[in-house]
Amino acid sequence: MSPKVTEKYKQSVRDKILRSAENLFSHKGYHETSMDDIVKESGLSKGAIYGYFESKQDLFLALSEIRVASIMDTMQSSFSPDDSALKKLEKAGEFHFNYIEQSIEICKMSLECWVEAPRITSLQKRLDNRYEKAHGFIAEIIREGIQKGEFRKDVDADAVSSFLLATIDGLLLHRATTNQDINWQKIKNIILTILGEGILEYKTDLKTD
């Protein structure tokens, strides 16, 4: 009788496949990575990998979904009930800056997602859904700040949210495609200053340390 395969074991194998695929996609790109490469990288058999994922595209989509869910969960869990709207924006910004600075491989993986999305309809839909969730998440924080009197009443929450997301994506792209030594602290301070000057009802000292 063959030994019983536990859910914990199956999850560990799945995670191993995902880590191997992510490493290859980040370094070689989606098109240049084959299932044979993933087999070799993971040390598993091709049959074992196909037992978890139907195709390379299925693997790619799973990675995209996992990264987005992880980012949102981690960021939201950093908020405290006493945080002001501005504090929430600062924490969200701090989280993304640390993420971009410390995770170049994930930045490269994100770039691969953007490049492949126009060719993979299901991936494009997932990225669109991710953007809508992130946009709504940030816009809601800004609306909260307006209602509480922290931010000016004439601030367009949707426009500010779009600006912040575009800034984050631009920094992520820069990180993924250049080897420049960037002072992330200075960039963060500049963005916080621009944000504060543009939306705060009453000027205050923003966190810039």
C-alpha positions as a Markdown table, in Angstrom:
| # | Residue | x | y | z |
|---|---|---|---|---|
| 1 | Met | 0.0 | 0.0 | 0.0 |
| 2 | Ser | 1.4 | 3.4 | -1.0 |
| 3 | Pro | 2.0 | 5.9 | 1.8 |
| 4 | Lys | -0.7 | 8.5 | 2.4 |
| 5 | Val | 0.1 | 11.9 | 0.9 |
| 6 | Thr | -0.8 | 14.7 | 3.4 |
| 7 | Glu | -2.1 | 18.1 | 2.4 |
| 8 | Lys | 1.0 | 19.7 | 4.1 |
| 9 | Tyr | 3.2 | 17.6 | 1.8 |
| 10 | Lys | 1.2 | 18.5 | -1.3 |
| 11 | Gln | 1.4 | 22.2 | -0.4 |
| 12 | Ser | 5.2 | 22.0 | 0.1 |
| 13 | Val | 5.6 | 20.5 | -3.3 |
| 14 | Arg | 3.4 | 23.1 | -4.9 |
| 15 | Asp | 5.4 | 25.9 | -3.2 |
| 16 | Lys | 8.6 | 24.3 | -4.5 |
| 17 | Ile | 7.3 | 24.3 | -8.0 |
| 18 | Leu | 6.2 | 27.9 | -7.7 |
| 19 | Arg | 9.5 | 29.1 | -6.3 |
| 20 | Ser | 11.4 | 27.4 | -9.1 |
| 21 | Ala | 9.1 | 28.8 | -11.8 |
| 22 | Glu | 9.3 | 32.3 | -10.3 |
| 23 | Asn | 13.1 | 32.2 | -10.2 |
| 24 | Leu | 13.2 | 31.2 | -13.9 |
| 25 | Phe | 10.6 | 33.6 | -15.1 |
| 26 | Ser | 12.4 | 36.4 | -13.3 |
| 27 | His | 15.8 | 35.6 | -14.8 |
| 28 | Lys | 15.0 | 34.1 | -18.2 |
| 29 | Gly | 11.6 | 35.6 | -18.9 |
| 30 | Tyr | 8.3 | 33.8 | -19.6 |
| 31 | His | 8.9 | 32.8 | -23.2 |
| 32 | Glu | 12.5 | 31.6 | -22.7 |
| 33 | Thr | 11.5 | 29.4 | -19.8 |
| 34 | Ser | 10.3 | 25.9 | -20.6 |
| 35 | Met | 8.5 | 23.3 | -18.5 |
| 36 | Asp | 11.7 | 21.2 | -18.8 |
| 37 | Asp | 13.6 | 24.1 | -17.2 |
| 38 | Ile | 11.2 | 24.1 | -14.3 |
| 39 | Val | 11.5 | 20.4 | -14.0 |
| 40 | Lys | 15.3 | 20.7 | -13.8 |
| 41 | Glu | 15.2 | 23.7 | -11.4 |
| 42 | Ser | 12.7 | 22.0 | -9.0 |
| 43 | Gly | 14.3 | 18.6 | -9.1 |
| 44 | Leu | 10.9 | 17.1 | -9.5 |
| 45 | Ser | 9.6 | 14.9 | -12.4 |
| 46 | Lys | 7.5 | 16.4 | -15.2 |
| 47 | Gly | 4.6 | 14.2 | -14.2 |
| 48 | Ala | 4.7 | 15.6 | -10.6 |
| 49 | Ile | 4.6 | 19.2 | -11.9 |
| 50 | Tyr | 1.8 | 18.5 | -14.3 |
| 51 | Gly | -0.1 | 17.0 | -11.4 |
| 52 | Tyr | -0.3 | 20.5 | -9.9 |
| 53 | Phe | -0.3 | 22.8 | -12.9 |
| 54 | Glu | -1.7 | 22.1 | -16.3 |
| 55 | Ser | 0.7 | 24.3 | -18.2 |
| 56 | Lys | 3.4 | 27.0 | -18.0 |
| 57 | Gln | 0.7 | 29.6 | -18.4 |
| 58 | Asp | -1.2 | 28.1 | -15.5 |
| 59 | Leu | 1.9 | 28.4 | -13.3 |
| 60 | Phe | 2.5 | 32.0 | -14.4 |
| 61 | Leu | -1.1 | 32.9 | -13.5 |
| 62 | Ala | -0.9 | 31.2 | -10.1 |
| 63 | Leu | 2.3 | 33.2 | -9.3 |
| 64 | Ser | 0.6 | 36.4 | -10.3 |
| 65 | Glu | -2.4 | 35.7 | -8.1 |
| 66 | Ile | -0.3 | 34.7 | -5.1 |
| 67 | Arg | 1.9 | 37.8 | -5.2 |
| 68 | Val | -1.1 | 40.2 | -5.4 |
| 69 | Ala | -3.0 | 38.5 | -2.6 |
| 70 | Ser | 0.2 | 38.5 | -0.4 |
| 71 | Ile | 0.9 | 42.2 | -1.0 |
| 72 | Met | -2.7 | 43.3 | -0.1 |
| 73 | Asp | -3.0 | 41.1 | 3.0 |
| 74 | Thr | 0.4 | 42.2 | 4.4 |
| 75 | Met | -0.3 | 45.8 | 3.8 |
| 76 | Gln | -3.8 | 45.8 | 5.3 |
| 77 | Ser | -2.6 | 43.9 | 8.4 |
| 78 | Ser | -0.1 | 46.7 | 9.1 |
| 79 | Phe | -2.9 | 49.2 | 9.7 |
| 80 | Ser | -4.1 | 49.9 | 13.2 |
| 81 | Pro | -7.7 | 51.1 | 14.2 |
| 82 | Asp | -6.2 | 54.3 | 15.5 |
| 83 | Asp | -4.3 | 55.2 | 12.3 |
| 84 | Ser | -5.3 | 58.4 | 10.5 |
| 85 | Ala | -5.9 | 58.3 | 6.8 |
| 86 | Leu | -2.5 | 60.0 | 6.3 |
| 87 | Lys | -0.8 | 57.4 | 8.5 |
| 88 | Lys | -2.4 | 54.6 | 6.4 |
| 89 | Leu | -1.1 | 56.2 | 3.2 |
| 90 | Glu | 2.4 | 56.5 | 4.8 |
| 91 | Lys | 2.3 | 52.9 | 5.8 |
| 92 | Ala | 1.1 | 51.7 | 2.4 |
| 93 | Gly | 3.9 | 53.8 | 0.8 |
| 94 | Glu | 6.5 | 52.5 | 3.2 |
| 95 | Phe | 5.4 | 48.9 | 2.5 |
| 96 | His | 5.7 | 49.3 | -1.3 |
| 97 | Phe | 9.0 | 51.1 | -1.1 |
| 98 | Asn | 10.5 | 48.3 | 1.0 |
| 99 | Tyr | 9.0 | 45.7 | -1.3 |
| 100 | Ile | 10.5 | 47.4 | -4.4 |
| 101 | Glu | 13.9 | 48.0 | -2.8 |
| 102 | Gln | 14.3 | 44.5 | -1.3 |
| 103 | Ser | 12.6 | 42.2 | -3.9 |
| 104 | Ile | 14.2 | 42.8 | -7.3 |
| 105 | Glu | 13.3 | 39.3 | -8.5 |
| 106 | Ile | 9.6 | 40.0 | -7.7 |
| 107 | Cys | 9.9 | 43.3 | -9.5 |
| 108 | Lys | 11.2 | 41.4 | -12.5 |
| 109 | Met | 8.4 | 38.9 | -12.2 |
| 110 | Ser | 5.9 | 41.8 | -12.2 |
| 111 | Leu | 7.4 | 43.2 | -15.3 |
| 112 | Glu | 7.0 | 39.8 | -17.0 |
| 113 | Cys | 3.3 | 39.9 | -16.0 |
| 114 | Trp | 2.9 | 43.3 | -17.7 |
| 115 | Val | 4.7 | 42.2 | -20.8 |
| 116 | Glu | 2.7 | 39.0 | -21.2 |
| 117 | Ala | -0.7 | 40.3 | -20.2 |
| 118 | Pro | -1.7 | 41.6 | -23.7 |
| 119 | Arg | -1.0 | 38.1 | -25.0 |
| 120 | Ile | -2.8 | 36.1 | -22.2 |
| 121 | Thr | -6.4 | 37.2 | -21.8 |
| 122 | Ser | -6.9 | 35.6 | -18.4 |
| 123 | Leu | -3.7 | 37.3 | -17.1 |
| 124 | Gln | -4.9 | 40.7 | -18.4 |
| 125 | Lys | -8.2 | 40.2 | -16.6 |
| 126 | Arg | -6.5 | 39.4 | -13.4 |
| 127 | Leu | -4.2 | 42.4 | -13.7 |
| 128 | Asp | -7.2 | 44.6 | -14.4 |
| 129 | Asn | -8.9 | 43.2 | -11.4 |
| 130 | Arg | -5.8 | 43.8 | -9.2 |
| 131 | Tyr | -5.6 | 47.4 | -10.4 |
| 132 | Glu | -9.3 | 48.0 | -9.6 |
| 133 | Lys | -8.9 | 46.6 | -6.1 |
| 134 | Ala | -5.7 | 48.5 | -5.4 |
| 135 | His | -7.2 | 51.7 | -6.8 |
| 136 | Gly | -10.4 | 51.3 | -4.8 |
| 137 | Phe | -8.4 | 50.5 | -1.6 |
| 138 | Ile | -6.3 | 53.7 | -1.9 |
| 139 | Ala | -9.2 | 55.9 | -3.0 |
| 140 | Glu | -11.2 | 54.8 | 0.0 |
| 141 | Ile | -8.4 | 55.8 | 2.4 |
| 142 | Ile | -8.4 | 59.3 | 0.7 |
| 143 | Arg | -12.2 | 59.6 | 1.0 |
| 144 | Glu | -11.9 | 58.7 | 4.7 |
| 145 | Gly | -9.4 | 61.5 | 5.1 |
| 146 | Ile | -11.7 | 63.9 | 3.4 |
| 147 | Gln | -14.6 | 63.0 | 5.6 |
| 148 | Lys | -12.5 | 63.3 | 8.7 |
| 149 | Gly | -11.2 | 66.7 | 7.7 |
| 150 | Glu | -7.6 | 65.6 | 7.2 |
| 151 | Phe | -7.6 | 66.2 | 3.5 |
| 152 | Arg | -9.1 | 69.0 | 1.4 |
| 153 | Lys | -12.7 | 68.6 | 0.3 |
| 154 | Asp | -11.8 | 69.4 | -3.3 |
| 155 | Val | -9.4 | 66.5 | -3.6 |
| 156 | Asp | -10.3 | 64.0 | -6.3 |
| 157 | Ala | -9.7 | 60.7 | -4.5 |
| 158 | Asp | -9.7 | 58.7 | -7.7 |
| 159 | Ala | -7.2 | 60.9 | -9.4 |
| 160 | Val | -4.9 | 60.8 | -6.4 |
| 161 | Ser | -5.2 | 57.0 | -6.2 |
| 162 | Ser | -4.3 | 56.8 | -9.9 |
| 163 | Phe | -1.3 | 59.1 | -9.4 |
| 164 | Leu | 0.0 | 57.0 | -6.5 |
| 165 | Leu | -0.4 | 53.7 | -8.3 |
| 166 | Ala | 1.3 | 55.0 | -11.4 |
| 167 | Thr | 4.2 | 56.2 | -9.3 |
| 168 | Ile | 4.6 | 52.9 | -7.6 |
| 169 | Asp | 4.4 | 51.0 | -10.9 |
| 170 | Gly | 7.0 | 53.4 | -12.4 |
| 171 | Leu | 9.4 | 52.8 | -9.5 |
| 172 | Leu | 8.9 | 49.1 | -9.8 |
| 173 | Leu | 9.7 | 49.2 | -13.5 |
| 174 | His | 12.8 | 51.3 | -12.8 |
| 175 | Arg | 14.0 | 48.8 | -10.2 |
| 176 | Ala | 13.4 | 45.8 | -12.5 |
| 177 | Thr | 15.2 | 47.3 | -15.5 |
| 178 | Thr | 18.2 | 49.3 | -14.2 |
| 179 | Asn | 21.2 | 48.7 | -12.0 |
| 180 | Gln | 21.3 | 52.2 | -10.6 |
| 181 | Asp | 22.0 | 52.8 | -7.0 |
| 182 | Ile | 18.8 | 54.6 | -5.9 |
| 183 | Asn | 18.3 | 56.4 | -2.6 |
| 184 | Trp | 14.8 | 55.1 | -1.9 |
| 185 | Gln | 14.5 | 57.2 | 1.3 |
| 186 | Lys | 14.9 | 60.4 | -0.6 |
| 187 | Ile | 12.4 | 59.4 | -3.2 |
| 188 | Lys | 9.9 | 58.4 | -0.5 |
| 189 | Asn | 10.4 | 61.8 | 1.2 |
| 190 | Ile | 9.8 | 63.7 | -2.0 |
| 191 | Ile | 6.6 | 61.8 | -2.8 |
| 192 | Leu | 5.3 | 62.3 | 0.8 |
| 193 | Thr | 6.0 | 66.0 | 0.5 |
| 194 | Ile | 4.2 | 66.3 | -2.9 |
| 195 | Leu | 1.3 | 64.3 | -1.5 |
| 196 | Gly | 1.1 | 66.4 | 1.7 |
| 197 | Glu | 1.3 | 69.7 | -0.1 |
| 198 | Gly | -1.4 | 68.6 | -2.5 |
| 199 | Ile | -4.1 | 67.1 | -0.4 |
| 200 | Leu | -3.7 | 68.0 | 3.3 |
| 201 | Glu | -6.3 | 70.4 | 4.8 |
| 202 | Tyr | -3.8 | 71.7 | 7.3 |
| 203 | Lys | -0.1 | 71.5 | 6.7 |
| 204 | Thr | 1.7 | 69.3 | 9.1 |
| 205 | Asp | 5.1 | 67.6 | 9.4 |
| 206 | Leu | 5.1 | 64.4 | 7.4 |
| 207 | Lys | 7.2 | 61.5 | 8.4 |
| 208 | Thr | 10.4 | 61.8 | 6.5 |
| 209 | Asp | 12.9 | 59.9 | 8.6 |
